[in-house]
Amino acid sequence: MERVLRVLEYEKMKKQLLDHVSSSLGRQKIEALEPSINIEEVRKWQQETAEGATVLRLKGQAPLGGITDVAANAKRAKIGGALAATELIAIASTIYGGRRLKKFIHTMVEEEIGLPLLNEYAEQIEALTDVEREIKQCIDDNGHVLDSASSELRMIRQQVRSYESSVRSKLESITRSSSTQRMLSDAIVTIRNDRFVIPVKQEYRSSFGGIVHDQSGSGATLFIEPQAIVTLNNQLREARVKEKQEIERILAFLSTQVAEIADLLLHNLTVLAILDFIFAKARYAKQIKATEPILNEDGYMYLKKARHPLLEEDEVVPIDVELGGEYRSLIITGPNTGGKTVTLKTVGLLTLMAQSGIHVPVEEESELAVFKQVFADIGDEQSIEQSLSTFSSHMTNIVDILDKVDFQSLVLFDELGAGTDPTEGAALAISILDDVYNRGACVVATTHYSELKGYAYNREGAINASVEFNVETLRPTYRLLIGVPGRSNAFAISRRLGLDERVIEKAKEQIDSETNQIEKMISSLETSQKSAESEREEAKSLRLEAEKLRADLVKQLESLEEEKERIFKEAEEKAEKAVKNAKEEAELIIGELREMQKEGLSVKEHQIIDAKKHLEQATPKLTSKQKKIKKDVAKAKQNIQAGDEVKVLSFGQKGFVVDKISDNEFQVQMGIMKMKVKKDDLQLLDRQKPVETKPLAMIRGGESHVKSELDLRGERFEDAMRLVEKYIDDALLAGYHQVSIIHGKGSGALRKGVKQLLKKHPQVKGERDGGMNEGGLGNTVVELK
């Protein structure tokens, strides 16, 4: 496998991929990457890359900064080792980076972006915020232990600064003194062996006393610690020793904190390595304009506009390749330098990339197989050490391939049978191709033997192909022509280069008639191929034109829909105006009834009938155009029943179905009004338990149909408020002066709403909570005017 990866330039592809990692964690994953032969694993890898590409497409990038490989540090802390400040801050940075990436992915998931695999990985990242906080409170981003790390360290550093100040002050007074300046090489204070010193000329050594710590290269200057500051320097040194000890204690403490979460941290690193690797694959896919291929286990591949990823985009010519369906052997013939080997390597490398979970540079809907084995015999593998000829080297590889190949294999042969006698080489090539085909493997082979040009015509499941050659420019176009064997083009090239026509004609006489017929057949096939491609391009152009026309029609349809919506809106506005007028008329009628009630007049049956008649007359009459709109809106067949909540379309008001009069007519109550409404004018809103409705209070023989109490328990807030309003009206018409509204205690929201409504109601004289025997706070007693 290692040799196959090398000859197909898999390692070069991995080097390109390495340019897109964000940390050494991802780099390790890429360096260890190899193709998988498990299709489920490959599909998962491909989906991971697709999710990474989705993130890049929507967000531009993923936050992977600050993440480093701190596995060695975590393991050392786990076995009791003390970590340096820089190592600890790297751990804190990695913990923060992991938590930030987790939040980033979760935010995208909350936005309903489908990232199931990335979300699964993000869920595994532990926050570890306590350890991160501990480290960052003690160490800054540059790896310096802060004074605030401990009270002891703060005190020691105050002492250090105090001693340093005293030492510098004394030394600076010496350097500024006019009596000593002439003894100094330079009026500065410097440090030698962690102690403050001054540069003294050699001849004045005895004038200062103290300790000599160093001298200049010439010996003319001595760096002396004057006796006057030796004690202070000693105190400073002791303070610095204490400072170092305290820092070591703090670092040791933080290292134990890391040790406690070492296993969780190591697991985080494993997950972060996978995520870095996924986003690296996604960035690489974006760079080479790759797509996710369809995968199968059937040995079938269909590559649309495939490009070799290692070639420059402006140099590579996309090719279409199909293999493993109608035919399993693809024989590419033609002259050298025509691009046959590039085609071979493109098929092989794209297969390996797909099986590694990497998107491939092809157009959408391309398909690749997951092969158990990929074999390749490409290039001149001649071994000087073994003194093998080119033919022997190729044959050694082929023998090894034939020992292992089976129906789940992809085999790539470059210049099969080359390096020996053409006749024997061609016969051997045909025999090898037959053997591989009979084992069920898929094979792509290149050759320049003319004998193999007719191979595919005599073998079921095999097809010829060639790389197009432009005789005019004497250069290959690198376009792959499926179904057409390659021509030698020797005579055409010679003629183009100026060879005498007489010589060319004599050469043609040396070729037998059968070979000439084959060349003519190939020429005819090339012409037919070009004609077919031209017609295909024309068909493509017609299809694009048809799609444009379709888009125009869709746009026109949308415009018509917008016009329809505008007409509907105008109709609704007219209906609302009509409803408003109807409401005003209804209020007038109800007001008259209430005035009669206040004056103590009994409301007679014929008066109720007259009032209903006036209400029906107040109902807006729809025009024929409005009726059509109304029918369009309510044309859906609805199984409306008594108790259903409905909307009366012509009024735009909600109500409840009281009774079914006929199949097409219902009695509907809207507030205190009851009306007969056609089924087509109703829209079903909600089906719930029927709401008990009461008719307008009609006093017949002293018997009232309205109870003296209203039970709201179990009702929704909005429904309860509507029922209270209706009940007050019914109670007034029934002649009640006091009623009870039972709302229960519960959360108090319903009680509060009832009391607020009663305070605003013009017909309510007063209200109070129920007494001990009246339900207490769960009941409100209402006095009516």
N, C-alpha and C positions, 0 to 999 in steps of 0.2 A: 504493500500500500504506500509506503514511503516513496518508492520510485515513481509511482503513478502521480502522487501529489506533486513531486518535483517536475516531472515532464509536462504536466498540465498547468504548471505555474500557480499552483494553489498557494504556496508560501508567498509569492509576490502579491497575490490578492490580499493575503492576511496583513502584509506590510502596509498596504493602502488602508486597510481597516483600522490598523493601529493608530493612524493619524487622527482618528475621531474619538479616542478614549479620553476620559477626563481624569483618571487616576490610575495608579499602578495596579489597583484591584482589577479594573477592566482589562488592563494590559495582560495580566496573568491569564484571564479567561480566554483572550484571543490567542495567546501563544499556545495554549493547551487545546485549542479548537480542532476538532476533526469531524468529518461527515458522519452522520448516524445512518444506520440501516433500518431503524425502527420508524415506521411511517407515522405512528401516533406521536412519537417524540418530535419528529421533524415538523409535523403539523402544529404542535404546541410552540416550537421555536419560531416558526413562520408567523404564527398569530402574535407572539410576543413582539416580533419586529414590526408587524402591522400596527399594533397598539402604540409602540414607540413612535412610528411615523405619524400616527394620528395626533399625538401630543405635539410633535414638532410642527405639524401643519396648523394646529389651532393656537399654540402658545409660542411658537418660535424656538423654544429651547426648554430643557429641564434643568432645575437648580442642582448641580452636582459639585459645586465649589466647596472647598474646605474639607473634602473627604480624602483621607490618606490611608495607606495600609499600616495600621497600628497593631497588627496581629502579634508580631514579635514582642512588642511592649506589653501587650495584655498577658501574653504567656509568661513573660518574665515576672510581672507583678503577681501572677497567680502562684508562682513557686516561691514568693517571698522577696523578690528583688526590688530594689528601690529605683524609681524612675527619675530621670532628669526633668527639670522644669519644662524644657522644650518638648519632651516626649509626652508629658502630661497635658500640655496645651494642645498638642496634636490630637490626643484622645478626645479632649473636650470639643475641639473643632469638628471632629468626625461624628461625634454624638449629635452635635447641633445640625450638621449637614444631613444626617440620616433623618432626623426629626423634621427638618424643613422639606425634604423630598417626600416624606410620608404625607405631610399636610398638603403639599402641592398636588399629589395624586388624588387624595381624598376630596379636595376641592373640585377637581375635574369630574370625579364620580358623582358628587352632589349636583353638578350641573347637568347630570344625566348623559354624560359622555361615556360610551361603553368601553371600559378598560378592565375587564374581569381579571385577567392574569396580572397586570400591573398592580391592581388593587389587592390581589391576594398576596403579592410580595410585600407591598407597603404595610399590610396588616401585621406582618411578621417583625417589623422594625420596632424594637423596644425604645421608649422615650429616654430613659436613664437620666432624667433631668436633675436629680439630686446630686449625682456625681459631677455632672457638667457644671452645676452651680458652685459646688465646693471648689472645683479647680479654678474656675474663672474669678472667684472671690479672692483667691490666693495668688494667682499668676496672671500677668497681663499678656496681651497678644504677642509680645516680643520674647516671651519666656522669662521675664523678670519677676521674681517673687515680690509681691507688694508688701508695703509696711502693714497694711491691714490684715495680713495673713494671720497674725497673732499679736496680742498685746505685748508679749515679751519681745517679739521682733521689733515692734514699733519703739519700745523703750531703748533697746540696744542700739538701733540706728540713730536715735536721738543723741545717745552718748557718742557714737562714732562721729556724727556731724559736729558735736561740741568739741571733741578732741582735735578733729581736723582743723576746725576754726582756730583753736588755740595755737596749734603747731604752726599753721600758716601765718598767723598774726605775728608770732615771735620771729619766724624766719624772715618775713617781709620787713620787720623793723630792723633786722640786721642788714638786709640788702639795701635798705633806704638810708642807712646811717652813712654819713660822709666819711667817718673814720674807717669804715670797713669796705666801702665800695672799691677802693683801690686794690684791696686784697682779693677781690672776686674776678673771675674770668668773665662773668656775665651776671647782671643783677636779677637773677631769676630763682624760683624755687622749683625743684624737680624731684623725681622719685627714683630711688634705687633700692632693690630688694624689699619693696613694699614699705619703705621708710622715706620720709621727707628729708631732702638734703639740699645743700647749696654748692655751687661750683667754686672752689677756692684755688688760687694759684699755688703752685708747688712750694714756693719759697715762704708762704705764710701759713704753712701747715700747723706750726706750733702755736699760732695766735688764736686758734679757735678751740683746740682740744677736741674731745669727742671721738667719733668713730669714722674711719674712712671706709666707704662702701664700694667705691669704684674709682677709676681714673681714666683720663682720655687716652686715645691711642698714642699720642706723643708723650704722655706722662707729665705734661705741663699743668694739667688741671686735675685736682682731686675732688671727688664728690663726698663731702664731709657732713656728717650728722653732728652738729655742735652739741657740746655737753649740756647746754642749757635746755635742749628739747629732748634729750634721750629719755627722760622719765615720761614725758608726754607721749612720745612715740611708742614707748612700751605699753602705756595705757591704751593707746589707739590700737595697737596690734592685738592686745588681749580682747578688746571690744569686737574687733573684726573676727577673731576666732570664735567668740560667742555667737556672733551673727551667722557665721558659717554653720555652726552646730545647730542653731535654731532653724535655719533654712533646711538643713538635712533632716531635722525632726519633722518639719512641715511636709517635706517631700515624701518622707517615709509614711506619714499618716495618709496623705493623698494616694500613695501607691497601694496601701491596704484597702482604701475605698475602691480603687480600680480592681483589685484582686477579687473583691466580693461580687463584682458584676462582670468578671472576665468572660465567663461562658456566654452571657447574653451579648456582650460586646462582640465576641468572635462570631456569633450567629448573625448579628447586624452586618458585620463585614462581608459575610457570605452572601447575604441578600443584596447589599450595596454593590458588590462585584457583579452580580447578575444584572442588576438594573443599569449599571454603567455600561455593561456589555450590550444590553438591549438597545440603549440609546445610541451607542456607537454604531451598531448595525443600521439603525434608523437613519442616522446622519450619512452613513456611507451610501445607503439606498437613495437618499435624496441627491447626493453628489453624482451618482452614475445614472440617475433617472430610472431607477429599478422599480419593479412591481412584484406583488406577491403572486407566485405561480400556483395553479391548481395542481394538486398532487395525486398520484395513483400508485398502485402496486402492480399494474398490469403491463409494465414495460412500455407504456405509450408516451411519446413526447410530441408536442406541437409547439414550436417556437415561432412567434410572430415578431419580425423585425428584431431578431436577436443581435446583440453587439458584444464584442469581446471587451470586458471591463478594463483591461490593461492598455488598450489602444486609445489614442486621443479621439474625442468625439467627432472632430472635423475630419479625421482620417478614416475611421471605421465605416464600412458599408454594411448596413443591416441585412441579415439573411433570414429566410423562412425555411424551417426544417420540420419535417414530419416523419416519425419513425415509430414502429411498434404496432401500427394498426393494420392497414392493408398490406404493408411490407415491413420486414424486420431487417433487411439488408440494404444499405445505401452505399453505392459504389460511385465515388467521385473520380472522374478521369480528366486528363488534360495535361498541358505542359507544366514544367516546373515554374516556380515564382508566380503562379496564378492565384494563390490564395487557398489552395486545398488544405494545407496544414492549419491555417488560421481557422477554417471552418471546423476541422476536426477538434482543435483545442477549444473552440467556442462551445461546441456540444459537450465536451468533457468537463470543462471548468464550470459551466452553468449548472450541470448536474450536481457536481460536488458542492457548489455554493448553495443550491436549493436544499441539499441534504444536510447542510450546516446551519439551516435556519436563516440564511441570508437571502434577501430579495434579489432577483436577477434582472439585468438590463434587457427586458423584452416588453412588448406591448401587453395590455390587459387581455385576460382569457387565455394566455399561454399556459401550457400544461407540461409537467415533467414527471418522470417516474422516479420512485425511490428504489434503486437497485441494491441488491445485497453485495455485489462486487462490481468494481469498475476496473477494467484492464486497459492499458495503453502501451503501444509500441510505436513511439514517435521519435524522430530525429536520429542522428548518427550516434549510437551508443557504443561505438567501437572501443574496446578496452586495450590500451597499449600494454598494460601489465600482463594481460593474459594472451597477448599477441593474437587477438581474434580479428578477422576481417569484418567488414561491414555486414556482409551476408551472414557470417557466423554469429555475430553479435545479435542481429535481428532474430535469427532462428532460435537462439538460446532463449530469448524472451518469449517467443511464440510458443515454444515447447512448454515453458512454464505456464503460460496462459491456458493452453489446451488441456493441461492437467487439472485445472481448477474451474474452468468455465462451465456455467449451467444456464438454465432458462431464466434465472434472475440476475443475469449479468449484462453489462454494457461493455462492448469490446471496440477499441479504436486502433486501427492499423494504418500507419503512414507509409506510403510507398511499399505496399505489400509485394514481396518477391523480388525486391530490388537487390542489386549487388551480385547477380549471377547471370548465367546465360538467359537471354530474354525469353526464349521458347520454354525452357525448363522453369524459369521463374514464374512465367504466366500460368503454366500448368499447375505449379505448386500453389500459387495464390488462389486459383479456382478451387482446388481441393481443400485448402484451409477454410475458405469462405463457406463451402458446402458443409464442412464438419461443424463449424461454429453455428451455422444456421440450423442444422439438424438437432443441435442440442437446445434449441429454443432461445438462444441469446439474441440480443439486438447488436448489430455490428455496423460501424461506419468505417469504410476503407478508402484510402486514396491510392491511385496507381497511374502510371503513364503508359502501361502496356496496352496496345491496341486490341489484344486478344480479349481483354476484359470488358471492352466496350459492348460486346454482344452478350455478356454474361447475364445481365438482368432480363434480357428478352427471352432467355431460355430457362429462367428459374422463377418459379412462383414465389412470391414474397420478397422479391428483390427489385430494386429500381436504380436506374442510372441517374447520375447528376454530373454537372460540370460547372466550372467557374468561367464566366464569360470573358472573352478576350477581344479587345478592340484592335483590329488589324490596321486601321488608319493611323492610330497613335502608337501602335506596337506596345501597348500596355494593357494589363488585365484590368477589368472593371470591378473585380471581386464580387460581382453579383452571382449568387448560386442559382443555377438553372436545374430544377428538379425534372427528371424524365428525359433529359437530353444528355447523351454522353459527350465527352470533350473531344474536340478536333485537334489535330496536331498543329494545323495552321502553318506548317513549315514552308509549303510552296507560296502561300499568300505573303508570309513575312519576307521570304527571299525576293519575291517580285517587288514588294514595297521598298526593299533595300537596294533595288537596282540590278539584281542578277539577270543576266541575259535570258530572254524568254525561251531561246532555243535550248539552253541548258535545262530550264525548268521542264520543258516538254519532254526532253529525253529522260529526265528523272521520273516523270509520270509514267513513261512506258515501262519502267522497271517494276512498277507496282502492279500486282495482279488485278484482274477485273473485280474480284470479290471485295478487295480492299477499297477500290474506287467506288463501288456501289455503297459500301458502308459510309464512306465519307459524304457521298451525295445524300444518303438517308439522314445523316447527322445534320447536314446543312439544311435539309428540308425541315427537320424537327426544330432547329433553331429559329427558322423563319416562322413556323407555326407557333412556337412558344412566344415570340415577340408579338405576333398578331393577337394571340390570346391575351397577353398582358395589356396590349393596347385597348382591346375590347373591354377588359376588366376595369381599366382606368376610366374608360368612357362610362361604363355602368356605375362606377363609384361616383363620377361626376353627376350622373342623372339622379342617383340616390340622394346625394347631398342637396341637389336642387329640390327634390321631392320633400326632403326634410325641412328645407327652408319654407316651402309652400305650406307645409303642415304647421310650422311655427307661426306663420302669418295668419292661418285660419284660427289657430288657438288664440292668438292675440285678438282677432276680431270677435271671437266668441266671448272672451273675457270682457271686451268692450260692451257687447250686448248685455252681458250679465250685470255690468255696472249700471247700464241704462235702466235695466229691469229693477235693480235695487233702488235707483233714484225714483222711479215711478211708484214703487212700493212705499217709499218714505213719504212721498207727497200724499198718497192715499191715507197713510197712517196719520199724518198731520191733520188732514181733513176730518178723519174719523174722530181724532182727539177733540177737535173743535166741536163736532156734533155731540160728542159725549159730554163735553163741558156744558153745552146748552141744555142737554137732557138732565144733567145733574142739577142745574139751577132750577129747572122746571120741577124736578122731583122735590127739591128742598122747599120750594114754594108750596107744593101740595101737602107735604108733611107738616109744614108750618101751619097751614090752615087747619089740619086735623088736630094739631096740638092746641091751637087757640080754642077750638071747639071743646076740647077736653078740659082746658083750664076754666072755661066759662060754665063748666058743669053740664054741658050738653052731651047726651049719649050719642055715640057714633052708630048710626043705623046701617043696616046691611046694604041698602041701596047707595049710601054715601061711600062706603068702602068700594063698591063696584064702580061708582063714578070716579073715585080717586085712582083706581087701577086703570080705568079707561084713559084718564088724563096722562098717567104715566106711560101707557102704551103709545099714546099720541105723541109724547115727548121723545120717544125713541127715534134716533136719526134714521132717515130713509136713505139707503145706499143707492147710488147710481148703478147702472148696468156695469160700468167699468169697475166700480168698487166691489160689486157682487162677484165679478169674475176673480178679482184679487183675493176676496174673502174665501172663495171656494178653493183657489189654488193653495192658500195657506192651510186651510182646514180639511183638505181632501183626504188625508190619511184616515182610514177606517178605524174608529175607536169604539171600544166596548165600554160605554159610559154607564155607570150604575148609580143608584141613589147613595148619597154620602160622599161621592167623589168630589175632590177639589178641582174646579175648572176655571178657565178664563173665557169670558164672553168677548169674542173677538171684536164685535161691532162697537162695544163699550170700552174695551181695553181694561175691564175690571175683573177681579177674582170673586168667586162665589162658591157655593156648595149646591150640589144637585139634591133637591128635596124629594122629587118624585118623578117617575117616568110616566109621561102621559101617553105616548105612542112610540113606535120604533124611531121616529124622526123628530120627536118633540119632548122636551123635558121642562119641569118646573124648577127654576134656579133661584136661590135666595142670594142677593147682593146687599149686605148690610141689613136694613129693615125692609128692603123691597123684595117682593117675589114676582118673577116674571116667567112667562112661557117663552122658551128659546128653542130655535131649531137646532138639530144636532150639528149641522154644518157650521153653525156659528159658535160652537164650543170647542175648546182645546183642553184635553185632559192634562192636569198638572200633577196630581198626586192622588193615590188611592189609600185611604186610611179608614179608621173606624168611622162610621157615619156620625156626623155631628148632630146632636139633637136640636132640631129647629122648632120654633114656636110660631104659630100664626100671629098676626096682629091681634092684640087683645080685643075680643068682641064679647061684650057682656050679654049672655043669653040666659035668662032665667036666674040671674044672680050667680052663675057658675063661671069661674075664671079658669082658663087653660094655662095660665102662667103661675109657676110656683113662686113661693115667697122667698126662695133661696136659690143661689146659683153655685154649683160645685165646680171649681176650676182645677182640682187636683189631677195631676197627670197630663195636663194640657201644656203645649208649647207656649212660650211667652207671647209671641205675636198672635197666635190663635186665641189665647186667653183675653188679650186686650180687645180683640174684635168681639168676642162673646159678651164681655162686660158692657160694651157700648150698646150692643143689640138688646141685651137684657134690661138695661135701664129704660130704653125706649118702650119695650114690651110691658115692663112693670108700671110705667107711667100711664100707658093706655089701659092697663088692667085696673087702674085706680089705687095701686098700693101707695102708702105713705112711708112705709119702712120695709126694707128687704135686707137679706144677709148674703154676703159673698164669701164663700168658703174657699180659701186659697192655701191653707196649710201653713206650717212654719218653715220647713225646709231651709234653703239658703237665705230666704228673705227677699230674693229678687222679685218673685211674683207679688208678694205683699206690698213691696215698695212701689212696683209698677201700678197696681190697682189703686193705691192711695193717691198717687200722682194724677192718674186719670180722673178719679172722682173729684179732686180739688178743682180741676179745670172744667168739669162738666157743668153746663149752665142750669140743669134741672136738679142738681144735687144740693140739698140744703145743708147737710153736714154728714160727717162719718165718725165712727169711733170703733175701738177694738171691742171684741166680744167679751162679755163678762165671764165669771167662773162657770156658769151653766150654759154659756153660749159659744164655747169653743176657744175662749181666750184669744191669744195672738194669731191663731190660725183662722179667725173669722173677723170680717169687717162688717159692722152694722151701718146701713146707709139710710139716711132720712131724705125723702124726696119732696120737692116743692108741690 
